[in-house]
Every structure is written in C-alpha cells, then in structure tokens.
Amino acid sequence: MRGINIPSKIAIALILFFSLVTFSYDVVQLYSSVTIRAWDLIQEGLSLLVVLLTYAVFGKRPLAKENDVTANLKNFAVLLVALYVFSFLFKQIFDPSFSITTFPQTPDSISSLIYSNLISLAGIILLVPMTLTVRNLIKFKRKKRTNLYFILALIGALVATALTVVYHTPLDLGFNSDMTLPAMVANGAFAASLFFLFLLSFRNSWITYLNRKQKIYFFFASIPISWLVIYIFDFAFSDAVPAHSLAQAAYANLAWLFLVFYSLMSSLNLLLHLPSARVFDRKIKEISSLQNLTRAVSVELDSQKLIRMVAEMGSEILESALIWFELIEDGRQKRRTITNGEIDSQTIAHLQQLAFAEIGDRVIRSGKAVVVNNVLADPELAPLHQSNPRVESLVALPMSSVEGELMGILFAAHAKAFGFDPDDINLLEAFANQASIALENAKLLKHSLERERMEKELQIAREVQLRLLPQTTPAFPGVEIDTLTITAYEVGGDYYDFYMMNEDGFSVFIGDVSGKGTSAAFYMAETKGIIQSLAQMHQSPKEILLQANQILHRSLEKKSFISILAGRFEARANRFRFARAGHCPVVYFDSQKKQTRTLVPNGMAVGL
C-alpha cells in the first residue's frame, strides 16, 4: 500500500470510525427487516476501506525488516497465536451462533453480531501484518516475476470481491451447471488469484541461508504452525466474518488460503533442506574461513601466527584431530613444526619422526598430495596409530611458492579411517596455498626490510662520503676551477681533493679505487687521509704518490688498487706539475694553437 500516504494516527482513527459505522449498520439490520441495497454497498465499501487502511498503517511501520528472517518468522507465530487467543476469548464471552441457511450467514443475537464485528476487526488487524510478514519472506531473494504475481493476484482478488459483494455469490470454487455467470466469473477470478498466490508460495529462498540448527528448529516449529494456520479459518472466520462483511470475508478467505499455501510449502522445503543442511553449513564456514584467512594474510605480518590460524580453522571445519605444519628451511636441511597448540611435544616428536620420514618423502618426490585412508593397513605407517590412537587416516599436502619451491608440508590426521573426502582434500589444499602465501609474504617482507635497511645505510654512507669531498672549490687568482663527480652506486671509490699550500699555489688530487660499493668507499676515505698527511710533508706530486704507494700497499687487498693523479699548480712560474699513477690521461688545451692533446706520463696504480 505504498500509494496510500495517510498519517498513521489518522488511518487508525478512520479504521475505528468506519468499524463503528458498519457495526451500527449491522445493529439496524438485525432489528429491522428493511434492506436498502445502496446502504449495503456503502457498508461493504467501508469494510474494504478498513482493510486498505490497515495495510497503510502496517506498510509504513513494518514489524520487521525484509531481510531479517528470524524476526519475521517470530512475528508470524506471535500474530497467529494472538489471533487464536482473541478468537477463543471472544467465543467464551459472546457464545456466538449464526444462521447458515442463507448466504451470507446472519447472526442470531446481538452478542453474535458483536462477536462477528470484533472477530472481523481483530482478524483484519492480525491477518494484514501476517501477510506482510510472508511478503517479506517472499521478497528475501525476489525474482523478476514476484511483483507481477502479486499484482495479478490482487487484481483477481478485487474482481472476486466486487462480484461476491454485488451478487452475493460464495467463493467456494464450486463450479457446476447451475451457477450464474457472475458466480462463475467471481469464482474464476478467485481461482486465478489463488493460482498466483500458490506460485508465490514457492518463493522460499530464505530457507537456503539458514544454518543447520535453524533449519531443524524451524521445521519442527512449522508443523504445529501449519496445523494452526489450516484450522484458523473454521475456528474464527468461516461464519462470523461473512455475517459482518462479504468484502472482509473474501479478503480473510484469500489471506487464509495464501498463508496455508506458504506455511505448507515452507515446511516441505525445510524438510527437503535438512539432509544437505550440514554440508551447506560447512560450505558457508569454509567460505567464511577462507575470507578471514585471505584478509589476515594481507594484514598480519607474523607468518607463524597465520599458519597457526590455518591449523585452528582446519581443525574446526574438518573436525580433524590433528593438523600441523612441517616448514622446510635452509635448502631442506632444517625443519620447523607449527601446530594449533593442541598437540603436546611428545606427540609432535613421534609425528615428526614417523609421518615426515614416510609421508614427507613421498610428497617431496611427487610434489602432490598423499592420502592414507587407513593408517593401520599400511605397515610402514602403523606405528603412527600406536603412538597416537587419534591417527587412523592421514593427509599430507605440499606448500609451494610461486616459483615452485617447496616451503613445507601440511599434515592432517583424522581419528577414523577414510576420514577425508575429496572436499576435505580441496579445502586443505586451499589452506596449504594460503599458508604458502603467508610464508612467502613473510619472506618478501624480511627481504624488503633488509633491503630498506641497507638502502638507508648506504644513503647515510653516501652522505658521509660526499662530505669527505671538498664542499667548495678553492679561489685562486687567474685560475678557474670546477668539479663534478657522479657515482655509479650509492657509494663508490671516486675521489678528488685540494690542498692549499700558500699564495704560491695549490695541489690537486684525483683518484679512483678499483671496484664499487662500500669497500671502495672505505679505501677512498683511507686514501684521502693519507694524501692529506703526505701533502703537508712533500711538495713533489711524484714523491707523494711514492709514499702513498708504500703505505697503501700494506693495507689494500691484493685484488684492489687505486689510480691517482697528483698535480701542483705554481702561480709564480705559471706552471702545472703532475704525476700519474695509472689514472686517466690529463687533457691539455693549448689556447695559442687552439688545440687539445692528452698527456699520459708513465705510472703504475698505487697499491700494486
């Protein structure tokens, strides 16, 4: 009733007012033999409005959400019980009786008339939310034609109601040759409405999503509820409601049959789902566990904690006695055992000695899962059962990295023979894959952290090395000096330095340590200190290189050497003297001749 937009308080007031008006009309009819057809139709119209306004009230304020199955089922049961309670109390108070020789029935007394009005109003107030509750269940996983079936059922109900009100034809589906055309049309529309309501009664997809415990509980609850639904029409409505209003009687009849269809179909559907309930619950648990595990793998950094979580989930889902992991490390030279904490150290020792020796080798050789359905039937594995009676069947699965490297083996033992079916094996394979991902992530994280640490240390070393180089170039009259250094790695053995003697000139040194990386950087720092010390004692570039060679020869590795170019600029003589120890040639530009040539004096690298 979404199209009716009436405030709830006004709708309730109108329901009470129209009910009072129709009750007054019934009283007049009881004590008067005069029948005015127009007033009869007005009375039926007001009765139909009571039904529509009740839908408007409960449509705006539903008792439960559409997707809350448990709340809807509980509300349905409560409303059904309430309907029986009101009917029983009203019967005890008013002791109604009706004349059934004519249609519609007529009350025999004022107390019966009051009963028929009260039970009609109570029935509408309780049947409307009951049908809305069933509608919520039907729309739990609605299909394309669900709304269409509701609309067609409503159209048939309105046609049948209108005809039964106008022509006073009972809606009993009693097709025979004596029926009038309006009666046939009314019953035909009534049958069509029931057909579509019957189709809607198959919409029980909410049952699929119940767990096993709920399916069992609701099935046994559905048996008495279905019986109560079937009996309620004869108990409360069959004579009383038609005596008050044919429109409300038509609605009560349709609503009752709809509830009968749906309760019986739901009960049957629950029964059919019981055999597969355990399997379905397990599948749901498997999916949930894999989702939780996948989420944990992406968040949790502790691989041991993740693997222990896998063991716990596997034991819970498979109802397996034992699950443990044998992690292979250092090229299969070491093994490390991780369990879910339910296995004592003595049992672990026996399992490691027997299971890994026999089963583990088979897994390593084949790279595939090994399943032992009966441990006692295998002479080599029989001691496993003797050491632990809970081991009668055993499964071992490889845990491999993306590159195919064997990272470990997942073992699962069951307390009964043939305890693992193909679905169990598939689930264990999924758990083994997740454990492999966890181990690989931990390995990658460790390498990443180590690399990050090294990069940070190298960056610090680079900054330190750059500070060892001159931060500024010396300013000297008549001489233009510029420098540039680019290392291939974060740190290296490239080196240059200046040494100011006095206003007569300065010395310059350019060097390169063989190799790259940190070792070259350390030798560069050592060379800088030696050259700086020698430059204070000797002015000759050749002498500085000779002394440096004697010192470095004793400290450098045999495979290492240093090429150095030492030069001295003498300002007064306007002369540059240099010595070369295996370094690159000096490029000399003659400004007068506009020519460039290389100067390559003999000289062997320092440290050889």
PyMOL commands that set and color helices and strands:
alter all, ss='L'
color gray80, all
select helices_A, chain A and resi 8-31+37-60+69-94+110-141+146-167+181-200+205-209+212-237+240-244+246-273+277-299+303-318+345-366+375-377+382-387+422-468+518-537+541-555
alter helices_A, ss='H'
color red, helices_A
select strands_A, chain A and resi 98-99+106-107+322-329+334-339+370-372+393-400+406-414+494-502+505-513+562-570+575-581+586-590+595-599
alter strands_A, ss='S'
color yellow, strands_A
deselect
rebuild
show_as cartoon
